[in-house]
Amino acid sequence: MSRLKERAQGFLELSAGQDPIVDIIAIHGLDGHRENSWTADDGTMWLRDLLPDDVPNARILTYGYDAYTRSFSRTSTKTIFHHAEAFVEDLSRLRRAADPKRPIIFLAHSLGGIILKQALVLCHSDNFETKDTSRDILVSTFAILFFGTPHSGANGVQLAEWMGRVLSVCMSTNDRILKALSRDSSELENIQKLYLRASKQISTIFFYEEYPTRIVRGMEEHIVPRHLAVVQGDRKAKVVVLHADHCQMVKYTGENDINYRKVVDYLSELVVDATITVEQNWTRENGHRGVANGEIPPSSHTVLPKPGIPVSRNYVQRQEIYDFLTEKLLPETPSHQRRCILHGLGGGGKTQAASFWIEEHKDMFSRVIVVDASSKQHIEADLETVIRSIRPQYHNATWKDAVAHLSNEKGWLLFLDNADDPDLSLDEYLPNSKHGVVLITTRNRDCIAHAPDSHMQVEKMTEDEAIDLLHKVANVTPASNDASLAIVRELGMWALAITQAGSYIFRTRRLDKYLTTFQKHRDKLMREALQQGRNYQGSTYAAFDLSFRLLPRNVQGLMKICAFLHYSAIPQALFEKSATSNFRTDIVFESFPPPSSDGGVISTLNEILGSEWDDLTFQTLIDSISRGSLMDTFIDNNGECFYNLHPLVQTYIRDLLNKENRDRHACLAGQLLLGAIRPLEGENNLWHRQLLTHVDNLAMEVKLSHASHTLSFLMVYESTGNWNGSQTLREYCYSEFKNSLGARHVDTIRTMCDLATTLMACGQLEEAERMQREVLTLNNEILGQHHPSTITAMHNLAWTLRDRGQLEEAERMQREVFALQKEILGLRHPHTISAMHSLSSTLQDCGQLEEAERMQREVLALYKEILGQHHPSTTTAMHGLASTLQDCGQLEEAERMQREVLALQKEILGLRHPHTITAMHNLASTLSERGQLEEAERMQIDIITLDKEILGLRHPESIMTMQSLALTLRDLGKWDEAENMVLEVVALRGEVLGPQHPATLLAMSHLSIIRTQRERLVNTPNADESL
């Protein structure tokens, strides 16, 4: 035997799997190769390169044997029986070293299927008393996928002739094997007959080739046509066509290969069902072996009742769930059968919460019946155990007898656990009696139909419950809960994830290092099965697998897109608006249209969501997701629909994908948002506020993929006042326009102007001024002094100069802007009114309060008349007038107007918009001046929190609020707090604006005054009254 052949024999592990629950084993045909037979012409070996991503919880192996019987070197003399015998021996040895009871799914191509059938016949021939483990293979075999296996030999000719045709396609086989497999061979008939007896419990799929295979001299032939590729009379088997010839039917080029998708969809379904069925196989097998070995007297009919589900020693009581169960299951005067349903995503703690409640109240029931409701078979088996455990004479009773018995008995509790299968109806298993109690746990939201007025969604734990659980499992008592709180928040307060974290910390004893480790190795940690305790051996991701893998492919696609949005408050309108626009990006600049590559992304979105918006079709997708408790739906106060995902579900989905697919689905999420982003038509920015968190959640690479995309995302950032979020995007756009169009192109100058405005809003005033002066110079040169863009550039520069304290130059420039706008556009044009408003604000800063007030009242009257009461410009004008009134000492009117402004800003712009925060600041300042210090302090503390979060600590607005709060604290007599805060203000003012800036000098003056007043208070009795 050549070394090359020898290396290709035996088992080769292609993927170890993540928490594997099944072995997928591939067997090639004669003249095949354990890798090459499954490898496409482009080098894609789908068992290794594709399948692990789609079925991550499977160990994948391929088996090779010496089938090269015509070779330049020596050829094998083994028969089919010998190959099968060697296969059984090798597989038994392999599985003894791992999990001998793990379910198996075989993939067998061509004549490899005959070898597999002979192997299973050998396993079936072992009796129950045998110590050999080969029978374990048969018991664990759940399914076989036959690919072009000639179960009935060749079509009316000798198999040797058939192999002769194959010779030019693959290679040839020896005459000894061909004779054994000829159509009239008794050996072939025996294998088939014995296999049918051995395979009664095995699920089977027969794949057959659609196209003929090219053979010698240009001839084509169906090597194994449909009627030869199936076992006639096997009604349970599925028969599926693959659009390929005999050799190519097991070679796939990528995840979108139509044949691959067909095969992997069947495989995914089989993997989900394998564990339960094989567990049942082993239950029966162990019973038979026990009887055969004398461990169980065959005549005994004694059946013990099924024990309850043990409550973990680390269980933390979920008080809300406990109280709900008590209320629903123990009413004082029940008028109908008491039922309660706990539903929700896997790993949330439903079973443990229910088991704890049952343990606490079991003495109140005559009988507690625990049923595994994960499948029809499990339910019926457990109900049979119930009835047979009551009396020996019931030893032949069925599950139907159990239901009838309970319908006439009083005081029982029936606990149906894990009723997750959406296709399984529970109606026939529920006793018809009001004298019992039914408790159901399920991932399937549709189950609430069994108790529409008595169901609860089990969601995340409270922070206290989560920390308590972490500490119990980890067996730690830290001095501070800070690290623990960070961990449980990162894990979304999810019970199973926290239990996994606690188990890891218990082993490592490093609570402080867990979060860093988790962020580096999240996928591995979340797939690691629990090693501590026996109540839940699965992992968080394995629990999610059970729900996600059941979803149809297009629904999985939708979930993968949602995984790259923010996990909360995903608007239904996002999908509708985007689909209605055919997911197209809005064109902001004709000089920078969207790229042609958008077309491919849009095409994929059409495949998932449809080419036209249809409410009913979309709701069907959402129902599929909600049914598995992977998504929640809620309606807000305005009647709008939103969706929430648990954050761990999002990370689970992202971790399922390789980098290429993560990038692809992130782009799909970005395009979905782009299709819904359009300029605001009205005055309210609510729609952009709803999109903001989702745009912000996108990777920066997606937002900067093309300038046309970036410009659309900027609409959302800037309409919501999120200037820090927009700076990087503005810098990218300016760079792209400058490189593509040149520095003097009008669109480049406009993007430069927009960048300068963003810098000004972010408090980077020096850089903003420099850039605005350059913009003004370019516009003067290219467009002329009276062009609207030139006047706008002058207006923006003047506003920055005002903020920098250069009031004289700012006033001069604003008077010039106002005069030009009035001359060109007229007094009532919005741009002219805006120029008047800017000038009035500068006059206020200069202390020219009378002129400022007169001008602001005129601005407000014009805006109300032209734009309306609720327009943002109107509220801004009202805000400016109120500020001037405050400076003039007209505090009562100022407060009334500021409260009105604040209410309007909250309604129109939202609480987190900078204009709303400024309105809060001014109202707090007025309240402080009017002596309403407690309310002013509360509001200023809220403002500082928002400022730091949205604008940053160094932003001028943040510093101004800190200064105002310091003065309020002084007036409240909180001297230490006031002095410390003013010290911080002085440091920040000096750092940001410079030591000689008027605002810095004013802060230093406040510090001096506070210290002087404090000293007087200490040294002079009753000084606080005069102060």
SEZABA-368358 format. One record per residue (C-alpha): residue in three letters; y negated, x negated, z. Coordinates in steps of 0.2 Angstrom, whole numbers, plus 5000, padded with zeros to 4 digits. Layout:
ALAYXZ/...
//
This chain:
MET500050005000/SER498349934996/ARG497049905010/LEU495850025002/LYS497150165003/GLU497650115021/ARG495850125026/ALA495750305019/GLN497150375029/GLY497250475045/PHE495750565054/LEU493950515051/GLU492650595063/LEU491150635052/SER490150725066/ALA490450725085/GLY489550895087/GLN488250945100/ASP489251025114/PRO490651065102/ILE491551225104/VAL492651215088/ASP493451075077/ILE493251095058/ILE494550995050/ALA494650955031/ILE496250915021/HIS496150855003/GLY497350894990/LEU498650774982/ASP497850634973/GLY496350664983/HIS495350554996/ARG494750605013/GLU492950575008/ASN492750564989/SER493650734987/TRP492150814996/THR490750704989/ALA489650764974/ASP489150654960/ASP487450624968/GLY488350554983/THR488150704995/MET489650715006/TRP489250895013/LEU490450885028/ARG489450735034/ASP487750765027/LEU487450955027/LEU488651045038/PRO488150965055/ASP486451035053/ASP487051205050/VAL488451205062/PRO487951085075/ASN489151145089/ALA490651085079/ARG491650925078/ILE491950885060/LEU493450785054/THR494250745038/TYR496050695035/GLY496750575023/TYR498550535018/ASP499350435004/ALA499450554989/TYR499150424976/THR500950434968/ARG500450354951/SER499550194954/PHE499550014949/SER500149974966/ARG501650054975/THR501750244976/SER502150354990/THR503850434991/LYS503450555005/THR503850745002/ILE502750885007/PHE503750905023/HIS503450715027/HIS501550735024/ALA501550885035/GLU502550805049/ALA501350655049/PHE499850765049/VAL500450865065/GLU500850705074/ASP499150625070/LEU498250785075/SER499250815091/ARG498850635096/LEU496950655092/ARG496750825102/ARG497650765117/ALA496250635119/ALA494950775118/ASP495150955121/PRO496851015116/LYS496351195117/ARG494751195107/PRO494751315092/ILE495151245075/ILE494551295058/PHE495451215043/LEU494651185026/ALA496051145014/HIS495851104995/SER497151124982/LEU498851064986/GLY498251015003/GLY498351195008/ILE500251185005/ILE500351035017/LEU499351135030/LYS500451285029/GLN502051175031/ALA501251095046/LEU500851255054/VAL502651315051/LEU503251155060/CYS502151195075/HIS502751375075/SER504551315076/ASP504251235093/ASN504851355107/PHE503851405123/GLU504851285134/THR504451125124/LYS503450985131/ASP502750935114/THR500950985111/SER501151025092/ARG501251215096/ASP499551195104/ILE498851165086/LEU499551335080/VAL498851425096/SER497151345094/THR497051385075/PHE495751525072/ALA495451515053/ILE495851435037/LEU494751425022/PHE495951385007/PHE495051314991/GLY495951334975/THR497751324984/PRO499151374972/HIS500151484984/SER501251554971/GLY501451394960/ALA500851384942/ASN500551534931/GLY502351554923/VAL502551364919/GLN503251214928/LEU502151144941/ALA502350974933/GLU501451044917/TRP500051104928/MET499950934936/GLY499950854919/ARG498350954915/VAL497550894931/LEU498050714927/SER496450694916/VAL495350764929/CYS495950684945/MET497550584945/SER499450624944/THR500750654957/ASN502550594958/ASP504050694951/ARG504850714968/ILE503450814975/LEU503250914958/LYS505050964958/ALA504951024976/LEU503451134972/SER504051204955/ARG503851394954/ASP505651434957/SER505851304971/SER506651374986/GLU505651254997/LEU504051334991/GLU504651504995/ASN505251455012/ILE503551385016/GLN502651545011/LYS503951655021/LEU503851555037/TYR501951525036/LEU501751715035/ARG502651735052/ALA501651585059/SER499951645054/LYS499851825060/GLN498351785071/ILE497451675059/SER495851725050/THR496051675031/ILE494751665017/PHE495451624999/PHE494151534988/TYR494451534970/GLU493651444955/GLU492551544943/TYR492451414929/PRO493851324919/THR494051134922/ARG493851014907/ILE495550934904/VAL496250824890/ARG495450824873/GLY494050934877/MET495251074882/GLU494751184897/GLU495851274909/HIS495751384925/ILE496851264936/VAL497151394950/PRO496551564944/ARG496251704956/HIS497951784956/LEU498751614961/ALA497451564974/VAL497751714985/VAL499251774995/GLN499751944988/GLY499852075002/ASP498751985014/ARG497552135017/LYS496652055031/ALA496151905021/LYS494451885012/VAL494451834993/VAL492851744988/VAL492351674971/LEU491451504970/HIS490351464954/ALA491251304950/ASP492751224942/HIS494351174952/CYS493651004957/GLN491851044960/MET492151194971/VAL492251074986/LYS490750964981/TYR488951024985/THR487350934981/GLY486251004995/GLU485851145007/ASN485251264994/ASP486751244983/ILE487351424981/ASN489151384984/TYR488751284999/ARG487751425006/LYS489151545003/VAL490451435012/VAL489351385027/ASP488851565030/TYR490751615032/LEU490951455042/SER489551505054/GLU490251675057/LEU491951605061/VAL491251475073/VAL490451615083/ASP492051715085/ALA493251575087/THR493051545105/ILE493451715111/THR494951745100/VAL495751575104/GLU495451605123/GLN496451765120/ASN497751675111/TRP497951555125/THR498051695138/ARG499551765129/GLU500251595126/ASN500151545144/GLY501051705149/HIS502451675137/ARG502651495143/GLY502651545161/VAL504051675158/ALA505051545148/ASN504851415161/GLY505251535175/GLU503551535183/ILE503351725182/PRO504751845185/PRO504951935168/SER505352095177/SER503852095188/HIS502452225185/THR501352175199/VAL499552155192/LEU498152085203/PRO496352155200/LYS495152045191/PRO494051955203/GLY492151965203/ILE491051835195/PRO490651715208/VAL488751685213/SER488251505212/ARG487951425229/ASN486251375221/TYR485751545217/VAL483951595220/GLN483651775223/ARG482551865210/GLN481751995221/GLU480952095207/ILE482752115199/TYR483552145215/ASP482352285220/PHE482452365202/LEU484352375203/THR484252445221/GLU483052585215/LYS484052625200/LEU485852615206/LEU485652685224/PRO484552835222/GLU484652965236/THR485153115226/PRO485853065209/SER485853205196/HIS486753105183/GLN487852945181/ARG486852805188/ARG486652665175/CYS485652505174/ILE485452375160/LEU484852195162/HIS484452125145/GLY483651975138/LEU483951805131/GLY485451695135/GLY485251585150/GLY483951695159/GLY485051735174/LYS485651915170/THR487451885175/GLN487051795191/ALA485651925197/ALA486852065194/SER488351975203/PHE487251935218/TRP486652115219/ILE488552175218/GLU489052055231/GLU487652115243/HIS488152305240/LYS490052295236/ASP490452385253/MET489552535247/PHE490852565232/SER492652615233/ARG493052495218/VAL492052355209/ILE492752335191/VAL492152175182/VAL492352185163/ASP492052045150/ALA491152145137/SER490952005125/SER492252085113/LYS493252245110/GLN494852145115/HIS494152075131/ILE493552255136/GLU495152335133/ALA496152195141/ASP495052205157/LEU495152395158/GLU497052385156/THR497052255171/VAL496052385181/ILE497252535179/ARG498852425180/SER498252345197/ILE498052515205/ARG499852565206/PRO501552485200/GLN501952645191/TYR500352615180/HIS501152455173/ASN501152525155/ALA499452615156/THR498152575143/TRP496252555143/LYS496052735139/ASP497052785154/ALA495852675164/VAL494252765157/ALA495152935161/HIS495552885178/LEU493852825183/SER493152985176/ASN494053075190/GLU493752945204/LYS492252935215/GLY491252785221/TRP491652655209/LEU490452525201/LEU490852465183/PHE490052305178/LEU490052265159/ASP489552085158/ASN488951995141/ALA488952155130/ASP488052055117/ASP488952105101/PRO487752215091/ASP489252295081/LEU490152345097/SER489952515103/LEU490152545122/ASP490252735122/GLU492152755122/TYR492252635137/LEU491052725149/PRO491852845160/ASN491153025160/SER490753055178/LYS489153055188/HIS490152995204/GLY490152815198/VAL488852675194/VAL488752575177/LEU487852405177/ILE487752315160/THR487052135156/THR486752105137/ARG485752005125/ASN485752145113/ARG484152245116/ASP484952405107/CYS486052425122/ILE484652495132/ALA485052665123/HIS486452685136/ALA485052695149/PRO483352725141/ASP482552755158/SER483352625168/HIS483352445160/MET482452285163/GLN482152135153/VAL482551975163/GLU481251855158/LYS480651685166/MET480651655184/THR479151645195/GLU478451475199/ASP479051485217/GLU480851545212/ALA480951405198/ILE480451265210/ASP481651335223/LEU483051335210/LEU482651155204/HIS482651085222/LYS484251175227/VAL485251115211/ALA484550935213/ASN484750935232/VAL483050865234/THR481550905246/PRO480050815239/ALA478450795249/SER477450875235/ASN477851005223/ASP476750935209/ALA478150845199/SER479250995201/LEU477951115195/ALA477651015180/ILE479551015176/VAL479751205178/ARG478251235167/GLU478851125154/LEU480551215154/GLY479651385153/MET480351445170/TRP482051475161/ALA483451485174/LEU484851395164/ALA483651255158/ILE483051225176/THR484851215182/GLN485251085169/ALA483650985174/GLY484250995192/SER485950945188/TYR485250795179/ILE484150745193/PHE485550765206/ARG486550635196/THR485050515193/ARG484050545210/ARG482450525200/LEU481450685200/ASP479850585196/LYS480650515180/TYR481350675173/LEU479850745163/THR479650585154/THR481550575150/PHE481550755144/GLN480150735132/LYS481050585124/HIS482750665124/ARG482450855125/ASP483850905112/LYS485150795120/LEU484750865138/MET484651045133/ARG486351035124/GLU487150945139/ALA488451055147/LEU488251075166/GLN489350965176/GLN488951035193/GLY489751195198/ARG490851315188/ASN489751465186/TYR489051425169/GLN489751285159/GLY488651305144/SER486951225140/THR485351305137/TYR485351275118/ALA487251335117/ALA486651495125/PHE485251515111/ASP486551465098/LEU487551625101/SER486051735097/PHE485251635083/ARG486851595073/LEU487151785071/LEU485551815062/PRO485551835043/ARG484851685033/ASN483151755029/VAL482951805047/GLN483351635053/GLY482051575040/LEU480751685048/MET481151615065/LYS481051435059/ILE479251475052/CYS478751555069/ALA479351405078/PHE477851305071/LEU476651435076/HIS476051455094/TYR477451545104/SER476351685111/ALA475351825103/ILE475951805085/PRO475051955076/GLN476052065065/ALA474452075054/LEU474651885050/PHE476251925040/GLU475452085032/LYS473752005027/SER474651845021/ALA475951935010/THR474552055003/SER473651894997/ASN475251824990/PHE475051685003/ARG473751604993/THR472351485000/ASP470551544999/ILE469451444988/VAL467951374997/PHE467351254984/GLU467751274966/SER467751084965/PHE469251074976/PRO470451214972/PRO472151224981/PRO473551104974/SER474851164962/SER476151114976/ASP475651274985/GLY476651374972/GLY478351304978/VAL477951344996/ILE477351514992/SER478951544982/THR479951504998/LEU478951625008/ASN479251764995/GLU481151734997/ILE480951755016/LEU479651895017/GLY479751975000/SER478551964986/GLU477652124991/TRP477252185008/ASP478352315015/ASP478252385033/LEU480052445033/THR480852285026/PHE479852175038/GLN480252285053/THR482052265049/LEU481852075050/ILE480952095067/ASP482352215073/SER483652085070/ILE482751955080/SER482352075094/ARG484152135095/GLY484651965101/SER483251955113/LEU482451805104/MET480751895102/ASP479752015112/THR478552145104/PHE477052205113/ILE475552315108/ASP473752275114/ASN472452395120/ASN471852415102/GLY473552465096/GLU473852305087/CYS475652235087/PHE476052055092/TYR477651955095/ASN478151825108/LEU479451695108/HIS480051595123/PRO479351415122/LEU481151345124/VAL481751455109/GLN480351375099/THR480951195104/TYR482751245101/ILE482351295083/ARG481351145079/ASP482751035087/LEU484051115075/LEU483051045060/ASN483050875053/LYS481350795050/GLU481350845032/ASN481651025037/ARG480451015051/ASP479050955039/ARG479551095027/HIS479451235039/ALA477851175047/CYS477151185029/LEU477751355027/ALA476951405044/GLY475351325038/GLN475351425021/LEU475751585030/LEU474151555040/LEU473151505025/GLY473651665016/ALA472851765030/ILE471251665033/ARG469751735024/PRO467851735027/LEU467451865041/GLU466752015033/GLY465952095048/GLU465152035064/ASN466652015075/ASN467751855075/LEU469251945083/TRP470351905068/HIS469951725068/ARG470151715087/GLN471951785085/LEU472351655073/LEU471551505083/THR473051465094/HIS474251465079/VAL473051355068/ASP472851235083/ASN474751225085/LEU475051165068/ALA475350975066/MET473750885060/GLU474750825045/VAL474851005039/LYS472951035042/LEU472550885033/SER473750905018/HIS472350945006/ALA470550975008/SER470651155001/HIS471851195016/THR470751105028/LEU469251195023/SER470151365027/PHE470751305044/LEU468951255048/MET468351435045/VAL469451485060/TYR468851335071/GLU467051355068/SER466951545068/THR467651535086/GLY466551395091/ASN467951275093/TRP466951125088/ASN468050985095/GLY469551055085/SER468451045069/GLN467750865070/THR469350775063/LEU469450905050/ARG467650895045/GLU467750705044/TYR469350715033/CYS468450835021/TYR466950725019/SER467950575015/GLU469050675002/PHE467450744994/LYS466550574994/ASN468050484986/SER468450614973/LEU466650674968/GLY465550534974/ALA464250524987/ARG462850604978/HIS463750764972/VAL463050924979/ASP464650974987/THR464950804995/ILE463150825003/ARG463550995009/THR465150935018/MET464150795025/CYS462850925032/ASP464251025039/LEU465050865047/ALA463350825055/THR463151005062/THR464950985070/LEU464450815078/MET462850905085/ALA463851045092/CYS465050915100/GLY463650825109/GLN463650675097/LEU461750685095/GLU461350515089/GLU462650505075/ALA462150685070/GLU460350645069/ARG460750485058/MET461850585046/GLN460550735045/ARG459150615040/GLU460250545026/VAL460650725021/LEU458850775020/THR458450615010/LEU459750654997/ASN459350834996/ASN457450794993/GLU457950664979/ILE459250774970/LEU458750954973/GLY456850944978/GLN455850994994/HIS455951174991/HIS457751194988/PRO458651305001/SER459851165005/THR458451045008/ILE457551175020/THR459251205029/ALA459451015031/MET457651005038/HIS458051145050/ASN459651065056/LEU458850895059/ALA457450985069/TRP458751065080/THR459550905084/LEU457850825088/ARG457550955100/ASP459150935109/ARG458850745110/GLY457150775118/GLN456050725103/LEU455050895105/GLU453450845096/GLU454350795080/ALA455550945081/GLU454051065083/ARG453150995068/MET454750995057/GLN455151175063/ARG453351235059/GLU453551165041/VAL455251245039/PHE454651415045/ALA453151405033/LEU454251355018/GLN455551495022/LYS454151625024/GLU453351575008/ILE454951564998/LEU455951705005/GLY454751815015/LEU454551855033/ARG456051985034/HIS457351865026/PRO458651815039/HIS458351625036/THR456551645039/ILE456851745055/SER458151605061/ALA456751475058/MET455551575068/HIS456851585082/SER457251395082/LEU455351365083/SER455151485098/SER456551395107/THR455651225105/LEU454051305110/GLN454851365126/ASP455551185129/CYS453751115127/GLY453051235140/GLN452151345127/LEU452951505135/GLU451651635130/GLU451851595111/ALA453751575113/GLU453851745121/ARG452751825108/MET453751745094/GLN455451785102/ARG455051975104/GLU454551975086/VAL456251895081/LEU457252015092/ALA456352165084/LEU456652105066/TYR458452065069/LYS458852235077/GLU457952325063/ILE458852225049/LEU460452165056/GLY460852285070/GLN461052285088/HIS462752205088/HIS462552065076/PRO462751885083/SER461051835077/THR460351985087/THR461251935103/THR460651755101/ALA458851815099/MET459051925115/HIS459751775124/GLY458251665119/LEU457051795125/ALA457951815141/SER457851625144/THR455951625141/LEU455751775153/GLN456651675166/ASP455451525164/CYS454051645165/GLY454651715181/GLN455051885174/LEU456751875183/GLU457252065184/GLU457052095165/ALA457851925162/GLU459351975172/ARG459552145164/MET459452065146/GLN460651925151/ARG461952045157/GLU461752145141/VAL461951985131/LEU463451925140/ALA464352095138/LEU463952085119/GLN464551905117/LYS466151935126/GLU466452085115/ILE465952005098/LEU466451825101/GLY467651815115/LEU467551735132/ARG467951555126/HIS466551545113/PRO465251425117/HIS463851555115/THR464751665127/ILE464851525140/THR462951485137/ALA462551665141/MET463551655157/HIS462651495161/ASN460951575159/LEU461351735169/ALA462051625183/SER460451525183/THR459351685184/LEU460551755198/SER460251585208/GLU458351605206/ARG458451785212/GLY459351725228/GLN461051805223/LEU461851635226/GLU463651685230/GLU463851775213/ALA462951625204/GLU464151505212/ARG465651595207/MET465051615189/GLN464551425188/ILE466251375194/ASP467051475180/ILE465851405167/ILE466251225172/THR468151265170/LEU467851335153/ASP466651195148/LYS467851055153/GLU469251135144/ILE468351185128/LEU466951065126/GLY467450915137/LEU466650835153/ARG465350735143/HIS464650875133/PRO462750915136/GLU463151095140/SER464551045153/ILE463350925161/MET461951055162/THR463151185171/MET463651045184/GLN461751015187/SER461451205189/LEU462951225201/ALA462351075211/LEU460651165214/THR461551325219/LEU462651225231/ARG461051155238/ASP460251325241/LEU461851385249/GLY461751235261/LYS463251145255/TRP462350975255/ASP463850865253/GLU464550955238/ALA462850965230/GLU462450785232/ASN464150725225/MET463950835210/VAL462150775206/LEU462750595207/GLU464050635194/VAL462750725183/VAL461550575184/ALA462950455179/LEU463450565164/ARG461650595159/GLY461350415159/GLU462950375150/VAL462750505136/LEU460850515134/GLY460250355141/PRO459350315157/GLN457550355151/HIS457950525143/PRO457050665151/ALA458650755156/THR459250595165/LEU457550575174/LEU457650765179/ALA459350735187/MET458750585196/SER457350685203/HIS458550825209/LEU459550695218/SER458050625227/ILE457450795232/ILE459150845239/ARG459250685249/THR457450715255/GLN457750895260/ARG459450845268/GLU458550715279/ARG457250835284/LEU458550955289/VAL459450825300/ASN457850765308/THR456750925310/PRO457451075321/ASN457451235312/ALA456951145296/ASP458251255286/GLU457151405288/SER455651315280/LEU456851245266/
//
